[in-house]
Amino acid sequence: MIKNFTFCFLLCCCAFIKTFSQSNAVSTNVAIKLQPGERWWGGAVSEADKGPFGAFPYGVNLIGDNKGNQAQPLLISNHGRYVWCNQPFAFSFLHDSLLIDQACDSMQQGKAGNTLGEVYRYVSQNYFPATGKHPDTLLFTQPQWNTWIELTYNQNQQDILKYAQSIIENGFKPGVLMIDDTWQEDYGIWNFHPGRFPDPKGMMNKLHQMGFKVMLWICPFISADAPPYRTLKSQKALLLESGGDTTMTWQKAKTEPAIIRWWNGASAVLDFTNPVAVKWFKDQLNYLQKTYGVDGFKFDAGDSYFYPSNTISFEKTLPNHHTELFGQIGLAYPLNEYRAMWKMGGQPLAERIADKNHNWEDLQKLIPQVAVQGLEGYSFTCPDMIGGGDYVSFLNRTTLDQDLIVRSAQCHALMPMMQFSVAPWRVLDEVHLAAIKKAVSLRQQKTGIIMQLVLQAAHTGEPIMRPLEYVFPMQGYADVKDQFMLGNNIMVAPMLVKGKTSREVLVPKGKWKADDGQIIKGPSKVVIQVPLDRLPYFERLK
C-alpha cells in the first residue's frame, strides 16, 4: 500500500523519470529505474518487514519521522547500488522505479560492487565507519532482564530484588538488569522515588553482589510542574514554542517551552542542540552512577516527531538531528540501550527493536527488522522483549500463548542479544519453561561465536546477524524473511508460525550439519520437524 503522503509526488514522477547517475550531486526529485530482480533495504527499521523493497509498491517519508525505531538516510540494493543523503528524504517504489523526493543537494548515489555485501561494506566504510568499540559485553554474553512487564508503573525496591532473586532461583544466570520507567520521582527529577526505594544504594549493592549490572530507564522529557523545569526554562535549555512566528530565532525568543504529547502525558523536552541541556542531563546521569553505582542507562523516547519543526531550538536543525544528538549522549556510557536513532550507524550503541505485540504476526517481523538494523550499521541489536513488550497481554495468564513465548525466545537465542521481561517461571508450565531454558543453553554454547562477531562488527562494521542474501548473493534468497545467518557459517531457521511442528528450510550451497546431526548438501529445500523445544540451526562445514 502506498502511503498517502507520496500520492501526489508519484503522479508527477510517473511522467518525470530521470536516468540513474553516479554523480555525487543530484536534484531534489530523482527516479532510479530498477533492474530485473533487484531488491532494496534501508530507511526505517520498523518498516523492514514490508521489504525488501522493489517487488511491490511502497513509500515512506523519513523527514521528521523515524517511525518509532532506528532509521538511516540510506538505501542499498543486492545489485550493489546505493543512495545516501546527509539529511532525511522521502522515497517510494512504484512500478519499476525507485522515486526519491525532498532529497538534499548532498545526496549521493552510485554503484559499489555487485552484491548486497559489497555495497554495504562500501557505504559502511564511507558514511558510518566502525569505531573499534562496542557496548558492554554483558549485553551479549547473558540474557538481559527488564522489569517492565512484571512491575510496569510500579517499579519498587522490594519487587525488583524479588525479581532478581527469582531469576537465579529458577536456574538462570544474572546478567544486565534494566529497571524501567517510574523508578524516578518524576520526569526530570532523576532520583529514586523515596517511597518506593527506601534504600536505593543498598538495593544496588545487593544486585551487584548477585552478579547483575544495573541500567535505569531515562528519557529527555521534563515534567512542567517539576522544579528542574523552572531552572531549565530560565536557561532556555528546553525546546521552545515558536508563537506562530516561523522566523523567530532562539536568541530573540521569549516564548514558553513547547509542551510535547507523548505516551505518558505532556511534558517539556530537553534541547540537546544547547550545550547547557547536554551538561545538565549528563550531570544527572553521572550523579546516579557516582551516588548509587548505576552501571548504565536505557535511553527511551528521543524520536524525531517529539521535536516538531514549528518549535525553536538553540541551533536551528531538523527534527531528525535532535534524535541523533540524543544518541550521541549514550556514547559516554558503554552500558546503554536505544530504541529511537538516526544516523548513528557504526557507533558502540545497543539498539533495540521497537516494542512488539504478543502475537505471531509481530514475531514474524523480528528477523527482517533486525536484519535491516545490521544493514544500516546498527550491528549491536536487540530484538525487543521475549513474548512482546505489550504488558496488557500478560495481565491475564489464561490468555497467554505459551508456545509464542517459547518461539520468541528461540528466535532471540542466536541473535546478537536476548532480552527477557515477563518472568517465564511465572507464566509457563514445566514443559514450556524447559524449552526456554534449552534455548538459553544453546545461546551459551554459541556465546564465543557471538562475541567473535561482536568484535568483528566493532572494527569492520559488518552485521552480526545477516540476511541470506548478504552471505549467498544472487542465489534466490533476497526475499527470505524467516531464516537468517549468524555470521557467515551458522544459518538459523526458527519456527514462527502458530500451531506448526514442521517447516520448510532453504539450504544454500555447501555442506551443512543440522542441530540434530543430519548432514545436508545444498542448494536444497528440506522439510524438518520442529517440536516445541527445537531451534533449528545449520552449521556450514568446510
Summary of the structure (lengths in Angstrom):
residues: 542
radius of gyration: 23.5
end to end distance: 44.0
largest distance: 72.3
contacts: 1908
relative contact order: 0.11
helix: 32%
strand: 24%
